[in-house]
């Protein structure tokens, strides 16, 4: 009998609605979203993703695609504003055997996980994408945390009502942040070295989002642009990115000032 895994990557919620705030490496901010289907191919797994929105789930999607994992998806949906009814999720929330019921969750046989970074790390260990040597593992750890800080600043701005004002200073400071990543990547093919690890999908997603925000932001950092191209050229990732299952927009929930479905993709 084939084993099934379920990945649910949804964060809904606002004010008196149930709050799903991602601390740790994923940021402390709140999402409102619906779920959407995603599919990959390989051993059997099931994934539930947010409403067409990349956000926290995209590195997981990319890792599953790269690992050629066949994904069976499930959808949860939220109602329209202002209430964003989430009963579809809440009626199942405490029935799944999760120790910390939340979205995202991932179920793989007896393994039942919540928290997107825990899911990524589990999948990385399972598929050999957590670094091959101690030196690579150290670089994985540093890269994960550095991009977590980068993402936190980015998402706080995206969800701020004063986005148009804040983006002026953000754009001024962006080259310094990218320079640090460029210098750390150096001549390596990937952030841990010559081998793909899960943090490359975190890095790729953040750089891809910034290319939507500021299309020329990597012009002075050819190794970062080459890294983006290299990830996009990974065979299964390339197929996923070209498929109608790939979610490249919106980036964020409806409350966001940048990257919501209420705005046109740049």
C-alpha positions in Angstrom: 0.0 0.0 0.0 1.3 3.4 -0.9 1.9 5.9 1.9 0.4 9.3 1.7 1.7 12.5 3.1 -0.3 15.7 3.5 1.2 19.1 3.4 -1.1 22.0 4.3 0.4 25.4 3.9 -2.2 27.9 4.8 -2.1 30.8 7.2 -5.4 32.6 7.6 -6.5 35.1 10.0 -6.6 38.6 11.4 -7.7 40.5 14.5 -10.4 38.4 16.3 -10.1 35.6 13.8 -7.8 32.8 14.7 -4.3 34.0 14.6 -1.5 32.0 12.8 1.6 34.0 13.5 4.8 32.4 12.3 7.7 33.2 14.7 11.1 31.5 14.4 12.6 31.8 10.9 9.3 32.4 9.1 8.5 35.9 10.5 6.0 37.2 12.8 3.1 38.4 10.8 -0.4 37.3 10.0 -1.8 35.9 6.8 -5.3 35.8 5.4 -5.6 33.3 2.7 -7.5 30.6 0.9 -6.0 27.3 -0.1 -5.1 26.1 -3.6 -4.0 22.9 -5.2 -0.5 22.1 -6.1 0.9 18.9 -7.7 4.3 17.3 -8.3 5.2 13.8 -9.4 7.2 10.8 -7.6 6.4 8.8 -4.4 3.0 9.6 -3.1 2.4 12.7 -0.9 -0.4 15.1 -0.5 -0.1 18.8 -0.1 -2.5 21.5 0.7 -1.4 25.0 -0.2 -2.7 28.4 0.5 -5.0 30.1 -1.9 -2.9 30.9 -5.0 -0.2 32.6 -2.9 3.4 31.7 -2.8 4.6 33.0 0.6 5.8 30.4 3.2 4.7 27.4 1.2 6.7 28.0 -1.9 10.1 26.6 -0.7 8.2 23.5 0.3 6.6 23.2 -3.1 10.0 23.6 -4.8 11.7 21.1 -2.6 8.9 18.5 -3.3 9.2 19.2 -7.0 13.0 18.9 -7.0 12.7 15.6 -5.1 10.1 14.4 -7.6 7.5 13.7 -5.0 4.1 13.0 -6.2 1.7 15.2 -4.4 -2.0 14.6 -3.7 -3.5 17.9 -2.7 -6.3 18.9 -0.4 -7.8 22.4 -0.2 -9.2 24.4 2.6 -10.9 27.6 1.8 -11.7 30.8 3.6 -14.7 33.0 2.9 -14.5 36.5 1.5 -13.8 39.6 3.5 -14.6 41.0 6.0 -15.2 37.8 7.9 -12.9 35.3 6.1 -14.9 32.4 7.3 -12.5 29.5 8.1 -14.9 26.8 9.2 -13.6 24.4 6.5 -10.3 24.3 8.4 -11.6 24.6 11.9 -13.9 21.6 11.7 -10.9 19.4 10.9 -8.3 21.2 13.0 -8.4 19.1 16.1 -9.2 15.8 14.3 -5.9 15.2 12.5 -3.7 14.1 15.4 -1.5 17.1 15.3 0.3 18.0 18.5 0.2 21.7 17.7 -2.7 22.0 15.2 -1.9 24.8 12.8 -1.3 25.5 9.2 0.9 24.4 7.5 0.9 20.8 8.6 2.5 17.8 6.9 1.5 14.2 7.5 3.7 11.4 6.1 2.6 8.1 7.6 3.1 8.3 11.3 4.9 11.6 10.9 2.7 14.6 11.6 4.3 18.0 11.6 3.3 21.6 11.9 5.4 24.7 11.2 6.8 25.3 7.8 10.4 25.2 8.7 10.0 22.0 10.6 8.4 20.5 7.5 11.2 21.8 5.3 13.9 20.3 7.6 12.1 17.0 7.7 11.8 16.8 3.9 15.4 17.8 3.6 16.6 15.0 5.8 14.4 12.5 4.1 15.6 13.5 0.6 19.2 14.2 1.4 18.9 17.9 1.0 20.3 19.0 4.4 24.0 19.1 3.5 26.5 16.3 3.0 29.4 17.5 5.2 29.7 19.4 8.5 30.9 22.4 6.6 27.8 22.3 4.3 25.5 21.9 7.3 27.0 25.0 8.9 26.4 26.9 5.7 22.8 25.6 5.6 22.2 26.9 9.2 23.7 30.3 8.5 21.8 30.7 5.2 18.5 29.7 6.7 18.7 32.2 9.5 20.1 35.0 7.4 17.3 34.7 4.9 14.8 34.5 7.8 15.9 38.0 8.9 15.8 39.2 5.3 12.3 37.9 4.9 11.1 39.4 8.1 12.0 42.9 7.0 10.5 42.3 3.6 7.2 41.0 4.7 6.8 43.6 7.4 7.1 46.2 4.7 4.8 44.3 2.3 2.0 44.2 4.9 2.5 47.8 6.1 -0.2 50.3 5.0 2.7 52.8 4.5 4.4 50.5 1.9 4.8 53.2 -0.7 6.7 55.4 1.7 8.7 52.6 3.3 9.8 51.1 -0.1 12.0 54.2 -0.8 14.4 53.4 2.1 14.0 49.7 1.5 15.3 50.1 -2.1 18.2 52.2 -0.9 19.2 49.5 1.6 18.5 46.5 -0.6 21.9 46.5 -2.4 23.7 46.2 0.9 21.6 43.1 1.9 22.1 41.6 -1.5 25.8 42.3 -1.4 26.1 40.2 1.8 24.3 37.3 0.1 26.4 37.6 -3.0 29.7 37.6 -1.0 28.5 34.6 1.0 27.5 32.7 -2.1 30.8 33.5 -3.7 31.8 31.1 -6.4 29.6 28.3 -5.0 26.9 26.9 -7.2 24.5 26.8 -4.3 24.5 28.3 -0.8 25.9 25.3 1.0 28.4 24.5 -1.8 28.1 22.4 -4.9 25.0 20.5 -3.8 21.4 21.6 -3.6 20.0 21.9 -0.1 16.6 23.0 1.2 17.9 26.5 2.0 18.4 27.1 -1.8 14.7 27.0 -2.2 14.2 29.5 0.6 16.9 31.8 -1.0 15.4 31.3 -4.5 11.9 32.3 -3.4 13.1 35.4 -1.7 15.2 36.5 -4.6 12.4 35.7 -7.0 10.0 37.9 -5.0 12.4 40.7 -5.0 12.8 40.5 -8.8 9.1 41.1 -9.0 9.4 44.1 -6.7 12.6 45.5 -8.3 13.4 43.8 -11.6 17.0 45.2 -11.8 17.9 44.4 -8.2 20.4 41.6 -9.2 22.1 43.5 -12.0 25.2 44.2 -9.8 25.2 40.7 -8.4 25.8 38.3 -11.3 26.4 35.3 -9.1 23.0 35.7 -7.4 21.3 36.0 -10.8 23.2 32.9 -11.9 22.0 31.1 -8.8 18.4 32.0 -9.6 18.9 30.7 -13.1 20.6 27.5 -11.8 17.7 26.7 -9.4 15.2 27.3 -12.2 17.1 25.0 -14.4 16.9 22.0 -12.0 14.9 19.6 -14.2 11.9 18.9 -11.9 11.9 22.5 -10.7 11.9 23.8 -14.2 8.9 21.5 -15.1 7.0 22.7 -12.0 7.7 26.4 -12.7 6.4 26.0 -16.2 3.3 24.2 -15.1 -0.1 25.7 -14.2 0.5 24.3 -10.7 3.2 26.9 -10.0 2.1 29.9 -7.9 4.2 32.9 -8.7 1.5 35.5 -7.8 0.1 36.6 -5.4 2.9 36.5 -2.9 0.9 37.5 0.1 -2.6 37.6 1.6 -5.3 40.1 0.7 -4.4 42.5 3.5 -0.9 43.0 2.0 0.0 46.4 0.5 2.3 44.6 -2.0 1.9 41.1 -3.5 -1.8 40.5 -2.9 -4.3 39.0 -5.4 -6.0 42.4 -5.4 -3.0 43.8 -7.3 -1.7 43.0 -10.8 1.5 41.1 -11.0 4.3 43.5 -12.0 
